[in-house]
Amino acid sequence: MEDFEEIRSKARNLPKFPQKRILPTVIIVVVAIIVLTSFYTVNPEEVGVIQRFGKYVNATEPGLHFKIPFGIDKLTKVKVKNVFKQEFGFRTLQSGVKTQYSTRNYDHESSMLTGDLNVATVEWIVQYRIKDPFAYLFNIRNVEQTIRDVSESTVREVVGDRSVDEVIVISRKEVADLAQVKLQRELDAYEAGIEVYTINLQNVNPPVRVQPAFNDVNSAKQERERIINEAWQEYNNIIPEAEGKALRVIEEAEGYAVNRVNRANGDASRFVSMYNEYRNAKTVTKKRLYLETMQEILPKVEKVYLVDEDQQGLLPLLNLDKGGK
C-alpha cells in the first residue's frame, strides 16, 4: 500500500497537459491520416485496383487519385506493363555481363520422359505479363504457382509426344511454340488474366551419364549429313553438265538431220528440173551436163591425155594440167 500511495503522490506532482491543446492536435492527426490514406499515385506501368470492404470497385489509370480513407478503400497496384519471367530447371542469381546461376539441382523440374522412352533434361523460361488486373487478383488464389504448375505440365506433355532427337536437335523451336500455345490456352481456361509472351528452351540435353554416347551419335549423324551434302554437290556439278552435253548433241543431230533433208530435197528438186529440161531438149541438156561435169573434173586431174579412136597410140597434151592453166 505504501508503494501505491507513493505512486499516486508522484502522479499528482506531474505537469498537466493543457486540455485546450488536445483538440487541435487530434484534428491535425486526423487530417494527416485522411490525407495520407485518401490520395494515392499510380505509376505509368501500373494499374490501381480499388476494393471497398473487400469488394472490387474499379481500376484506376496512372496518375493522382482519391479513395475513401481509414482503410475503407484498399489499393492494390498491379504492374501491367512489365514482363515477368519464371525459370524452370535452373535459377538465375544475378544477371548481367557475367550471369551467375544457382548451383542447386533442379532435376525434378527439368528431367522429362520423351515419346521414345528416353530421358531428356529440358530447361526453359516462361515470359508473361498481366493483361487483366481483376482476373489476376481475384480469379486464382496463387497465380505465380499456377503458372509454374501449368507450364511444367504443358512442357512435359509436348516433350512426351516427341522423340529425344526431335526435342534436343530437330524441333526445339516447334516444341517451344506449341508449349506457348497450350499454356496460353490453359491459363485462358482458368481466367488467370495472363498473356504468355514466349517460352524459350534454354538448354536441352540428354542426362549427364549418357551425354558422351549421345555426342558420338550426333557426330556420326553430322558426318553422314556432310557426306550426303558432298554427294549432292558432286551430283549437281556432273548431272547438269552431262544434260547440257546431251542437249547439245541432240541439237547438233537435229541440225544435221535438217541440213541433210534440205540438201536431199534440193538435190531432188534440181534433178527433177534437169530431167524436165532434158525431156524438152535432150541434146542440148546432155551436152551442157557433159561440159559442166568436165569443167568440174579436169582442174583436179594432174595429167590429161587426149585419145583419138583413129590414132594408134596415146598423145600426151602438155600444159593442160593445173600448172598450165
TORMARVEX-550485 format. One record per residue (C-alpha): y, z, x. Coordinates in steps of 0.2 Angstrom, whole numbers, padded with zeros to 4 digits, always signed. Last residue first. Layout:
<pts>
YZX ...
</pts>
This chain:
<pts>
-0116-0834+0231 -0125-0837+0247 -0129-0818+0251 -0137-0816+0235 -0149-0830+0237 -0145-0849+0234 -0138-0852+0251 -0154-0862+0256 -0165-0871+0244 -0183-0871+0250 -0192-0887+0247 -0210-0885+0242 -0223-0898+0245 -0229-0915+0237 -0215-0918+0226 -0217-0927+0209 -0218-0910+0200 -0202-0904+0208 -0201-0885+0213 -0184-0877+0218 -0187-0862+0228 -0175-0847+0227 -0175-0832+0239 -0169-0815+0236 -0170-0815+0217 -0159-0802+0208 -0145-0814+0205 -0158-0827+0198 -0164-0816+0184 -0149-0813+0172 -0142-0830+0173 -0160-0837+0171 -0161-0827+0155 -0144-0833+0148 -0149-0851+0153 -0166-0850+0144 -0158-0842+0129 -0145-0856+0128 -0158-0869+0130 -0169-0862+0116 -0153-0860+0105 -0148-0878+0107 -0165-0885+0104 -0169-0874+0089 -0153-0876+0080 -0154-0868+0062 -0170-0859+0065 -0165-0853+0082 -0148-0846+0074 -0159-0836+0062 -0170-0830+0075 -0155-0825+0086 -0148-0815+0071 -0165-0807+0068 -0167-0803+0087 -0150-0795+0087 -0153-0785+0072 -0170-0779+0079 -0161-0775+0096 -0148-0765+0087 -0160-0756+0076 -0170-0752+0092 -0154-0746+0100 -0149-0735+0085 -0167-0728+0085 -0167-0724+0103 -0150-0716+0103 -0154-0706+0088 -0170-0700+0096 -0161-0696+0112 -0148-0686+0103 -0162-0676+0093 -0171-0673+0110 -0155-0667+0118 -0151-0656+0103 -0169-0649+0104 -0167-0646+0122 -0150-0637+0120 -0157-0626+0106 -0172-0621+0117 -0160-0617+0131 -0149-0607+0120 -0165-0598+0112 -0171-0594+0130 -0153-0587+0135 -0153-0577+0119 -0170-0570+0122 -0168-0565+0140 -0152-0554+0141 -0155-0545+0124 -0173-0542+0129 -0168-0535+0145 -0156-0523+0136 -0170-0519+0123 -0181-0514+0137 -0168-0504+0146 -0165-0495+0129 -0183-0491+0127 -0185-0485+0144 -0170-0473+0142 -0177-0467+0125 -0193-0463+0133 -0185-0454+0147 -0174-0444+0134 -0190-0440+0124 -0199-0434+0140 -0184-0423+0145 -0183-0416+0127 -0202-0411+0128 -0199-0403+0145 -0184-0393+0138 -0195-0387+0124 -0208-0381+0136 -0195-0372+0146 -0187-0365+0130 -0203-0357+0123 -0201-0339+0128 -0182-0340+0124 -0184-0345+0106 -0179-0363+0102 -0160-0367+0102 -0146-0369+0090 -0130-0363+0096 -0113-0364+0087 -0118-0371+0070 -0101-0373+0062 -0099-0370+0043 -0083-0375+0036 -0069-0372+0024 -0078-0362+0011 -0066-0358-0004 -0068-0340-0011 -0063-0334-0028 -0080-0325-0030 -0085-0332-0046 -0103-0329-0043 -0108-0347-0047 -0093-0353-0037 -0100-0342-0022 -0117-0351-0024 -0110-0369-0025 -0099-0365-0010 -0114-0359+0000 -0124-0375-0005 -0110-0387+0000 -0107-0378+0017 -0126-0377+0020 -0127-0396+0017 -0113-0399+0030 -0121-0388+0043 -0138-0396+0042 -0131-0413+0042 -0121-0409+0058 -0136-0402+0066 -0147-0417+0061 -0156-0423+0077 -0156-0410+0091 -0160-0392+0086 -0162-0393+0067 -0170-0410+0066 -0182-0406+0081 -0187-0390+0073 -0192-0399+0057 -0182-0397+0041 -0183-0389+0024 -0183-0371+0031 -0166-0375+0040 -0158-0378+0023 -0165-0362+0015 -0162-0351+0030 -0144-0357+0030 -0142-0353+0012 -0149-0336+0013 -0138-0331+0028 -0123-0338+0019 -0127-0328+0003 -0129-0312+0012 -0114-0314+0023 -0103-0319+0009 -0109-0305-0002 -0105-0293+0012 -0087-0299+0013 -0085-0299-0006 -0091-0281-0010 -0089-0276-0028 -0088-0294-0035 -0077-0300-0050 -0062-0289-0047 -0053-0292-0031 -0059-0310-0026 -0058-0316-0044 -0040-0310-0046 -0035-0316-0029 -0042-0334-0032 -0042-0346-0017 -0046-0333-0003 -0050-0342+0013 -0066-0347+0022 -0074-0350+0039 -0093-0347+0041 -0099-0347+0059 -0116-0351+0066 -0130-0345+0077 -0148-0353+0075 -0163-0347+0085 -0178-0358+0080 -0196-0354+0076 -0209-0367+0071 -0218-0369+0055 -0214-0387+0053 -0201-0383+0040 -0192-0371+0051 -0193-0352+0052 -0177-0343+0057 -0172-0331+0070 -0152-0330+0070 -0149-0315+0059 -0163-0303+0064 -0161-0310+0082 -0144-0301+0083 -0146-0293+0100 -0131-0283+0107 -0122-0290+0122 -0106-0293+0112 -0096-0309+0117 -0081-0310+0128 -0070-0326+0127 -0062-0331+0143 -0046-0341+0138 -0045-0331+0122 -0056-0322+0110 -0062-0304+0112 -0077-0295+0105 -0085-0310+0097 -0101-0306+0089 -0118-0316+0088 -0132-0321+0077 -0120-0324+0062 -0101-0324+0063 -0089-0322+0049 -0072-0331+0048 -0056-0329+0039 -0043-0342+0036 -0026-0335+0031 -0016-0342+0017 -0022-0331+0003 -0019-0315+0011 -0021-0302-0003 -0009-0288-0006 -0014-0274-0018 +0000-0265-0027 -0004-0251-0040 +0008-0249-0055 +0008-0231-0062 +0008-0223-0045 +0024-0214-0047 +0034-0231-0048 +0034-0245-0060 +0035-0261-0050 +0049-0272-0043 +0048-0287-0032 +0055-0294-0016 +0047-0311-0010 +0031-0320-0009 +0023-0323-0026 +0017-0310-0038 +0001-0308-0047 +0000-0300-0064 -0006-0285-0075 -0024-0281-0069 -0029-0264-0077 -0031-0249-0065 -0018-0239-0073 -0007-0254-0071 -0013-0266-0058 -0002-0278-0048 -0009-0291-0036 +0003-0297-0023 +0000-0314-0015 +0001-0316+0004 +0005-0329+0017 +0024-0328+0014 +0025-0309+0014 +0026-0299-0002 +0039-0286-0002 +0039-0270-0013 +0051-0260-0024 +0047-0246-0035 +0037-0234-0025 +0051-0231-0011 +0065-0232-0023 +0057-0220-0036 +0052-0208-0022 +0070-0209-0015 +0077-0206-0032 +0065-0191-0035 +0070-0183-0018 +0088-0186-0021 +0087-0178-0038 +0077-0163-0032 +0090-0160-0018 +0104-0161-0031 +0095-0148-0042 +0092-0136-0028 +0110-0134-0022 +0116-0124-0036 +0102-0111-0034 +0109-0106-0017 +0095-0102-0005 +0093-0083-0003 +0094-0075+0014 +0078-0064+0017 +0081-0045+0015 +0072-0044-0001 +0057-0052+0007 +0057-0039+0021 +0056-0025+0008 +0042-0033-0001 +0032-0035+0015 +0034-0016+0019 +0029-0011+0002 +0013-0021+0004 +0010-0014+0021 +0012+0004+0014 +0000+0000+0000 
</pts>
